[in-house]
Each structure stands twice: as C-alpha cells, then as structure tokens.
Amino acid sequence: MRELPKIISVDDHVIEPATVWSDRLPSKYRDIGPRIERRPVKEMTFIGGKFTAIPGDAGDPGEPVDWWFYEDLRRPLTRLDTAVGFSRDEV
C-alpha cells in the first residue's frame, strides 16, 4: 500500500486556463463574459489599506501582466502564489 503524505491540504484550488470563458461561453455571451487580457499596469495606488490598480493599454510602458476583467471588475494577476513542488520564489 502506498504511503500517504503526512500533510494534506484541504484548501487547494484549481486554476482554469486563461481562455476558459472565451473558448466555452456561447458566442452571444463572449463579449460580456470574464476574460484575461495581457496589459501593463498604468497606475497602482494604496488608499484606505487597499491596493487599486489601473490597467494600461497595449503599447504603454511597463511590463505586461495578465488582467482578469469581468463587468466593472479589473484585477491584475501578477504571479502565481504557489505551485506544487515549487517554492513561492520559483513561480
């Protein structure tokens, strides 16, 4: 019998492919569904204990990062937090 790991995470998450919504939503909903776009960060502010980021446009200065867009929500996805078998600094 295989030995089980001594630590088992019960709070793991599955990260779907970036194109899951644009590929799988019916065509009539694709323009309004969630999407990932690669853009630079135009501005980052820290107000009231919260970071707020404003996406730039393609061609703006700065390193592009993946942004999650849905309706009025915009969130930069600057890097992975963790990945199995890698330290946080490696991802």
N, C-alpha and C positions, 0 to 999 in steps of 0.2 A: 504494500500500500504506500502511495506517495505521501511524503511528509508535508503537512500544511505549513504555510508561513506563520511565524509567531505573531505578526502584526497584520491585521486585516482591516483595510479601510472600508468603512460603510458609507462614505460620503464622496465617492468618485463620481465624475461627470463624464459624459460622452460629448466630444466636441464634433459637431457635424461639419461636413465640408462647406467651404465658403459659398459654393454655388447651390446649396440645397434648395433654397427658396426660388431662385431664378430658374433652376432646372425643373423643379417639381410642381410649382404652383400652376394652375390652369392659366393659359395665356392672358385671359382678361384681367387677372389679378397681379401679374408680374410687375407692372409699373408701380403698384401701391404696396407690394409686399416687402418684407425685410430684405435687405441686400448688404453686401460687403463691397466697399469701394476702396481703392488704394489712392490716398491723398496725403499731402504733408499736413502737419499741424500749423495752422496760421497763428493762433494765439492760445496761450494757456494762462488762466488766472486762478488764484486761490482766494476765495471770498467766503466768509462765514464758515470756515472749516471744510469747504468743498472745492475740489478742483473742477474747473469748467474749461473745456477745450472747444475751440472753434476750428472746423476743418478748412484747409486751404483748397485751392483749385489745382488741377494738373498743371504743371509748369511753374508753380510758385516755389520759392526757395524752401529748403528744408528737406529732411529725409522723409520719404513717404512711409506711411504706416497704414495698416488696414483699419477702416472705419466701419462700424455697424450702424446702418441707417434704418429707421422704421418710423413712419409718420414724422412727428417733430423731434424724435429722439435721435441723438448722434453720440456715439461713443467710440473713442479711439481704442483699438486693440493693439497696444504697443508691443506686447510679447506674451508668450505663454508663461503661466505661473509655475507649472510643474509638468513633468512628463515622466512616466515610469522608466526607471533605470538611469535617469539623468539628474544631476544636481540642478538647482534653480539657476545657477550661473551659467550652465551649459545650454539652456534652452532660450 
